[in-house]
Amino acid sequence: MRTNSYLATTTLVIISSTLLLVFASAKKQQNINNNNKGKSSNNKRRQTMGQAMRMMTYPMSSNMKKTTPALQLTSSISSSGTVLSSHPLHWYRLDDGVMGGQSSTDHDKVVTSNSNCKVLRFAGQINTNGGGFCSIRAALPDTTGLCLANSGTTNNEVEEEVTGIKIRYRGDGKTYKVILSDGQRSTGGPFSRSPTWQMDLPTVDRTNDDTTTMDEAILPLNRFQPSFGPRSVSEEEKAKLVLVASEQRMIGLMLSLKLSDGSSNPKETYGEGIFDFCLDVEAIQVV
């Protein structure tokens, strides 16, 4: 009986000690989790505050005033194929800092290419921590948009012939986008009635190419995709939207983590983390 009582007591002590160890271990883990949650919460709070500060201090107005004159938007729409008119482009930058991101464009450069031509250099650094896009934009004529009419042709006649944009460029292997809009600040936003029109511009990596090669692409207007920022656009909504050349008041170049159809830009044609980019543009023409 004494032996059985001893075994029962010993067993009870072992069970009790085990339970105490389990409870103590659980309590310790809970404290660790709480501390980690607290640290994570503090980090998120600091990140949110930093993002909010960048949004509030983003120099939107000064960026739009500090423009870089480069390139002429030309039109070759005529029976003879000669240039009808041109419009000087003055570029300003718009980066993800407007939403609290940390990417930055260095666009204030007009450089001489290997072929001794003056080109606009769209370059900078993308930071995907809280952001992921850089862009430069320029105003189009207030009265004609993409329709650069000459004195002998009406806007309507020219608009019927405007089918696309031809661009001569030299890239770094990334997929950029050419963008168009009516120029309103709210355009392309989730609550806007008018979209930003976008089309992908894939590039070949020529960063180590010593030749004077410039690539050329024609972007048909009917293949530009409407975008309302983070809001997805249904096929039904797309069918109701039409890109009208004469209504466009802004043209731009963008590198973004999203392609024109809203899908992700693969890291092979975009990048990851923090990375540099560079696109030289020699000419933009309405065709």
Sequence and secondary structure as in RCSB ss.txt:
>XXXX:A:sequence
MRTNSYLATTTLVIISSTLLLVFASAKKQQNINNNNKGKSSNNKRRQTMGQAMRMMTYPMSSNMKKTTPALQLTS
SISSSGTVLSSHPLHWYRLDDGVMGGQSSTDHDKVVTSNSNCKVLRFAGQINTNGGGFCSIRAALPDTTGLCLAN
SGTTNNEVEEEVTGIKIRYRGDGKTYKVILSDGQRSTGGPFSRSPTWQMDLPTVDRTNDDTTTMDEAILPLNRFQ
PSFGPRSVSEEEKAKLVLVASEQRMIGLMLSLKLSDGSSNPKETYGEGIFDFCLDVEAIQVV
>XXXX:A:secstr
 HHHHHHHHHHHHHHHHHHHHHHHHHHHHHHHHHHHHHHHHHHHHHHHHHHHHHHHH  HHHHHHS EEEEEEEE
  STT    EEEEEEEEE  GGGGT   EEE   EEE TTS EEEEEEEEEE SS  EEEEEEE  TTTTT    
TTS HHHHHHH  EEEEEEE BS EEEEEEE   TTTTSTT SS EEEEEEE  B TT  S   EEEEEEGGG E
EEBTTB   HHHHHH    GGG  EEEEEEESB TTSSB  TTTS SSEEEEEEEEEEEEE 
